[in-house]
Amino acid sequence: MSDFGELDFSKLKLSKNTPQQPDRRQELQSRQIAGQTSPEENAELMGLYAFPDNPRGQELRRKDALGTITEAERKELAKQYQLKDFSPELIDLITRSEASDPNVSLVNMSDGRTITVKPDDTEKVIFTFGLGGCTAMITYGELLDGTRVGIQTHYPPTEMSGNLAKIRELSAQTPIKDSQRRTALIISPGHYVQDPQSGEWSQQVKDKHILDVISVAIQADIGEDTEIRVIPYDENKKAGIKDEGVAVLRIPPKGNNPTYKTQSSAGNI
């Protein structure tokens, strides 16, 4: 998982990622090519290049280019660069979890957590990021009275026994076995495989052993009739792609569909 150090996201000055008017950048680009920009304008353009939709990041990069940035701002700039890999949705979730929002639960690597949503509750979210070769498991269940339960784990392939133990532990702490409907998502590294007959390529889980072991554990610890969906993801980082290595489960109260999001798939559960 990505290491954000000791930065308190609740105190980080995150922008709302309001898209900037492209006219300013185009104007500065044209003038820079013609050699007509000042050092201050060149620094401003650096900020627009680095953070096209993040005014706070633009300001910090501008100050860095001019040599007027403070040490605290330099550390904040480093974090802003890290946050470029996330969408406003993920930045909001990270910020809320760091601020101890009771409706947002972050699952760290080698761990797991649960959320429970009563019919009169507000929406709750459980999420993780930085999978990068790890496997995440999301399980959702709904009881007859409308109570909804979510479980999520995030473990590297070298800690399979720990993952299985955590699934067993968390399922025992919740009433998910009593759910009228249960769905499990296994989000694991994948690779592309070509069908020898059709010639079409599709992404499949790289380590089928992991898939088989987790599937057996889910059926034993949560229920044999649990619907299991497999969601492979590409480990290769791609430039400009947001929210790689994430897994998000949003559970609203009864009456609205629970939803999930990964870097390769999203939809209702």
N, C-alpha and C positions, 0 to 999 in steps of 0.2 A: 504494500500500500504506500502511496505517496506520503512523504514525511513533511508536515507543515510546521515542524519545530514547535516552539512555545508561543507562537503568535496567537493572540486572543482574537478570533474572528469577530466577536461581538464588538470589538473596539476598532476593527479595521474599517477604514473609510472606503467602502465598496460603492461603486457607481451603480446606477440603475440600468447601465448599458443602453442608454438612449442613443440611437444611431445619429451620427453627426452628419451635417450637410456636406456632401462631397465637394461642393464648390470651393471651399477654403483649401482643401488639400490640392485640388487641381490648379487653383490659382498659384499656390506656393510652388508646386512642381514646375509650372511653366516659367515662373520668375527665376527659380533656382537654375534651370537649364540655361536661361539667358544671363545668369550671373548677377541677378538684381536683388537677391535676398540678403538680409542682414543676418548676423550670427543668431540673434533672437528668433528670427523667422525660420532659420535652418533648424534650430532646436525644436521649435514648434512643429515643424514638419516631421522630425524624428518621432515625436510623440504621436502624431497622426498615423505614421506608418506602423508603429509598434502596437498601438491600441486604437484601432479605427472606430470602435464603438464603446470606448471606456474613457470618459473625460478625466477621471481621477488618475488613471494610468498615464494619459497624455501629459497631464501636468507634472507628474513625477518624472517622467522620461525627459520632458523639456528642461526641468531643473537639473537633472543629472547631466544632460548635455552641456548646460551652461556652467556647471560646477558650483551651483548654489544649493544643492540638495543637502539636507542634514543627515546624520547617521540614522536617526529613527526613520526618516523618509526613505533612505536607501534600503533599509530592511523591508519597509512596506512595499517598495518597488519590486523587490525580489519576489515577494508573495503575489503581487499583481501579475508578474510573469507566469507564476505557477497556475494562477487562477484563469489564465487565458485558455486553458484546456477545458474549462467548464462553461456550460450554458448558464444564463441568469437563474434558471430553475435550480441547478445544482449549487450555485453559489449561495442562493437563498437558503437551501437546506443546510449547507455547511455552517452558515452564519447562525441559523436558528439553533442548530445542535450545540454549537459552542456557547450560545447564550442560555443553554439549559431549557429550551422550549420543551414542555412536557409532551407536546404532540409530534415531536420529531426525534427519532432514535437513529443514531449512527452506529453501524456495526463495523468494528475494527477487524483487521486481519487476525486470524486464529481466535475468533470469538463468534458469538451469536446472541441475538436478542429477540424479544417478542413484543407485540403490541396487541391490545385488546380494545375494540370499539363497541360500546353499547349503543342501542338504538337512538339514545338521546345525546350521544357524544358528538364532538366535532371531528373532522377528518384527522387521521393520524398517518404518519409516514415513517417507514423504516427503510434505510438505504445504506449502501456501501459504495466505495469507489477504489480505484487502484488495483483491480483484479490482476491484470498482468500475468496470467498463467495460473492464477488461483481459481477455485471453483466456489460459486455462491449457490446456495439453495434457498429458495423462497417457497414457503407453504402457506396456503390460505384456506380457512375453513369458516363456515357460517352455521350457527346453531338455530334451532327452531324458533327461539325467542328473538332472533335478529342480532344477537351478539356475534361479532366478527373477530377472528383471531388471525394474526400474521406471525410467522416465524422466519427468521433469516439467519444464515450462517455464511462465513467467508473464511476459507481455509486454503493454504497452499497444498499441492499434491503430496508433499512429504509428511503431511499431518492428517492423513486419511482417518486414522483411528480417533484422533481428537475431534474431527468433524462428525463422525458417527456418534461419538459419545455426547457431543453437544446437541445433536438432533434429538437423541433419546431424552436427554435432560430437559430440554425446552418443551418437548411435546408432553412430558409428564407434568409440567408446571401449568399447562393450559388445558382447557376442555376441548381441544381440537379433535380428539378422537370421537367426541359426541356430535360432531358436525354432520349436518345433512348432506353437505357437499364439501369435498376437499380437493384442492388442486396444488400440485407441486411443480415448481419450475427448477430445473437443474441447468445452471448457467456455467458452462465450462469451455476451456480452450478448444478451438476447432481447426480443421484444415479442409481444403477443397479436394473433393474426390470426383472423378469422372465416371459416369455410368458407361460401362463397356458397350452397351447396346445402343443407347440413344446418343451417346457422346456428350450429354449435358453435364455440367459441373454443379455440384451442390456442396454446401459446407456441412460437415459432420463433426461430432465430438472426436477429438484427437485420441483420447485415452478411454476406450470403451469399458475398461475394467472399472474406472472410477464411476462411470454411469451405472454399471450393473450393481456395484456395491451400494451406492447411495439409493438406488431404486429399491433394492431388497430391504434396506434399513427403513425407508419411508413406509413401505407396505407393512413392515413388522411393528414399527413404533407409532405410526399414525393411522394406518388403515389399509387393508388390501384393496379397497375400491377407490383409493386415491388416484385421481387423474394425474398422470405424469407427463409433463412437456419438457422436451430437451431443447435448449437454446445455445448453440455454439457461438463463440465470438472469435474474432481475429485478433491474435496477440500482436500483430505488426502495427506499430503506430503510424498513423497517416497524418500528414500535415493538414492543418485547417479543420480537422474533424473534432467536434466537441464531444465530451462525455464518454470517452473511451474507458472501458473497464468499470462501468457503473452498473448498479442494480438497484432499482427503486420500486417499492411497493407502497401505493397510496390506498388507504382504506377509509372511505367515507361511511357515514352511518347508513343503515338500511334504507333502500330506496334509490341509491345511486351505485353504479358499477365500480367495484374496486379495479384499479389499473396497475400495470407494471411497465417498467421501462428498462431496457438494457441498451448497450451501444449498437446492437444489431436488430432489436425487435422492441415493439411496444404494442399495448392493446389492453383489452379487458381480460379479467380473470373469470 
